[in-house]
Amino acid sequence: MFLFMLLFCGLAVAQDALEVAETETSGTKSLFYTDMCDQLKELAAMKERVEALENQLIEHKKCQENGKVVFSVAAQASGHIGPFNTETTLIYNSVLTNIGGAYNQYTGIFSAPVTGVYYFTLFFHSGGAHATHLTLMKNNEHLVLTSDHETSHDGADNGGNAVFVHLQPNDQVFVRMRANSHIWATARMTSFSGFLLSGC
């Protein structure tokens, strides 16, 4: 609607310019069209500012509603998980805390609900008979890793890592286990946690 009115203003001013050349009385008409068009342009600019403020309020409300994001999960099984012959997204099926519901216990993926700085930790326990290699992923990007090599004289291994990372809505964070790697999953010894430190 505003686009049509501004187009009308452009045509009216052009027509008025022709009339100015033809008649002395068109000066008043030109002033009228010019004032009206200036007011329409100001109104269009005001409408854009109002729409921008409305979008900011919507984002602020969304941030307040989704501002509490905390999860802590563990891998729970009767023994080890892996080794597998391909890379695997590690699914932590024992949910200890999932405020905000951003972690999916069926896929092992955390999806950021709002823009902000998040803090993540991962810890593992494993046996020494196989290597352990876990990578914390952000979408397709490697963030940090933790690992331990295979050994015949070490009965058990522990490791972990942590990171601060800035996420956008729907960014995905998860733990990828390398092929021919494993973790121990009894007694919640292998865990994955995170929370929103500051958002929006």
C-alpha positions, -999 to +999 in steps of 0.1 A: +000+000+000+028+024+009+047+014-022+016+023-043+012+056-026+048+065-030+046+056-067+015+079-069+036+107-054+063+102-080+038+104-108+020+133-093+052+153-089+061+146-125+027+156-137+028+187-116+062+197-131+046+197-165+016+218-153+040+243-137+054+250-172+018+254-186+000+275-160+008+300-132-018+285-109+000+251-106+023+265-080-002+259-052-010+224-065+027+215-066+031+226-030+001+204-021+015+173-038+049+178-024+037+182+012+014+151+009+043+130-006+067+141+022+041+131+048+036+097+031+073+091+031+076+099+068+046+076+075+063+048+055+096+053+075+077+053+108+059+020+098+093+004+092+106+016+126+075+002+143+079-032+126+116-033+136+106-026+172+079-053+171+105-078+158+129-068+186+101-073+212+093-107+198+129-118+200+133-104+235+102-123+246+115-155+230+148-150+248+131-146+281+109-177+276+139-198+265+166-182+286+170-211+310+189-239+292+207-265+312+212-302+305+233-330+319+232-365+305+251-398+307+255-429+287+239-458+305+244-495+294+255-528+309+291-524+298+309-507+269+295-489+238+316-496+207+339-501+191+320-496+158+335-497+123+322-461+114+320-428+132+290-427+155+271-399+173+271-409+209+237-411+224+235-403+261+203-420+270+202-412+308+189-377+313+198-362+346+187-326+338+172-311+307+158-276+315+145-260+283+143-294+265+171-286+241+188-320+244+173-349+225+179-382+243+170-402+211+195-386+188+221-374+212+219-339+198+216-306+216+199-278+195+204-243+206+170-226+213+184-190+214+215-170+204+241-169+231+273-182+247+271-218+259+294-239+280+298-276+273+317-304+291+323-341+282+339-368+302+345-405+295+356-437+312+369-466+291+389-498+292+425-499+280+419-527+255+405-503+229+412-467+220+388-439+230+384-408+208+355-384+213+350-351+194+326-324+205+309-311+173+291-279+164+272-287+132+300-300+110+328-281+129+352-298+154+352-279+187+374-299+211+383-335+216+394-360+242+411-393+237+432-421+250+452-447+230+449-485+232+473-502+256+478-537+269+490-527+304+464-500+314+431-514+327+411-482+326+412-447+312+395-414+320+394-382+300+374-350+293+373-316+279+353-283+280+346-253+258+328-220+256+311-215+222+288-189+206+257-205+191+228-193+169+193-207+171+191-243+158+229-248+159+235-285+169+261-297+194+268-334+199+296-359+206+310-380+178+329-412+186+356-422+161+355-455+144+371-484+163+367-464+195+346-471+226+335-458+260+323-475+292+287-469+300+280-484+334+273-462+365+270-431+344+308-428+340+306-411+306+287-378+306+278-348+285+266-314+299+260-279+289+242-246+298+235-212+284+259-187+300+245-155+284+220-151+257+203-127+233 
